[in-house]
Amino acid sequence: MAKVPDNYVYLDYAATAPLIEEAAQAMAPYMQPGRANIAYGGNANSLHVPGRAAFAALEDARRRIARALGAQRPDELILTSGATEADNAALFGLANAAVAARRRAGAGDFTPHVVISAIEHDAVLAPAKRLEQQGFRVTRVAPNRAGFITPEALAAVLDANTVLVSVMTANSELGSIQPVAELAKVAHAAGALFHTDATQALGKTPVDVRAWGCDAASFSAHKVGGPKGIGALYVKARTPFDAYLLGGGQEAGRRSGTQNVAGAAGFAAAVEAAQANQPAETQRLAALRDKLYAALATTPGVHPTVDVAPGSTEYLPNIVHVLVDALESETLILRFDMRGFGVSGGSACSSHSLEPSHVLRAIGIGDDAAHGALRISMGRYTTEADIDNFIAAVGPVLDWE
């Protein structure tokens, strides 16, 4: 196994965040081996004492996560294996249930319409494509050059047959924060449900599912320093929803599979910490973001992908995205890695693809320029010294022969 140097500077928080102390402590009791684990490692669906203890812990975690996200009731939260599953469950579960509800109400035969943004994560793009193959009509609404889906652009593509709209809260490459509350109103005015993938937003910008007025929202624990392998789908009470994952009927029949109680405990601790620290962290990270953008903007051959004004709250405070002339993302990543800095070219889920980012194409960036994309993303353990050291490394990396 490759050993990470002790002085390595990790700047890829948009891909995943290191496990935070609060989450590790919350999960520690569940990591005990052997007989000691019986007190914590029960199946939350069993009737005996260990099972009941696990169920109580699971429901405590659910209540805490729901409260932190602004949900009105704990049972509005479906625990999943992560945001990818939550996104898939949302698109299939909401779209199919909405169609069934309309047909029961007498809508008759019609071609259902789903709208997503063109800058969604693949976890939304791929299920939307599957819905298209199943007979849905899918519209991918384009952002403006700054990376935003405007209410006007959304309204222009909606029609009477639109059953679902899905627009992410914050883009993982550009950092653009979408006006989800306004977009939800536009969708509802057209009679459609509204889902948002809020994975990148949590802990970086205010998150409140009730204030947004959304019908569903997806989250992941590991983006805020929780464990990998657990996430959640918020589904507002009385929203039509068809179970996506079938089996034993766990999660009130909405998501089958034995629940990850240890992960839920870590998720709850991470979400509470993210929400409690968000105002201060947003201010601290935005200062680092602005410092880095200012330094990179004066570096020959480096161009900010979008215009992020100092102090801007329209973009995530922890993401810096630039385009580098004459060098490809893979080369930049490896050169920075050799100097002790972990950065990326965009979404980790497509890091092995040779295709330019669909997000950059959507805002009008040409393929040649898009091949030089570089994303630096920060988080809880990023210090000002880390950013200063990264800035000092930029020149040697770009001038490497």
Secondary structure, 3 states (H helix, E strand, C coil): CCCCCCCCEECECCCCCCCCHHHHHHHHHHHCCHHHHHHCCCCCCCCCHHHHHHHHHHHHHHHHHHHHHCCCCHHHEEEECCHHHHHHHHHHHHHHHHHHHHHHCCCCCCCCEEEEECCCCHHHHHHHHHHHHCCCEEEEECCCCCCCCCHHHHHHHCCCCEEEEECCCECCCCCEECCHHHHHHHHHHCCCEEEEECCCCCCCCCCCHHHHCCCEEEEECHHHCCCCCCEEEEECCCCCCCCCCCCCCCHHHCCCCCCCHHHHHHHHHHHHHHHHHHHHHHHHHHHHHHHHHHHHHCCCCEEECCCCCCCCCCECCCEEEEEECCCCHHHHHHHHHHCCEECECCCHHHCCCCCCCHHHHHCCCCHHHHCCEEEEECCCCCCHHHHHHHHHHHHHHHCCC
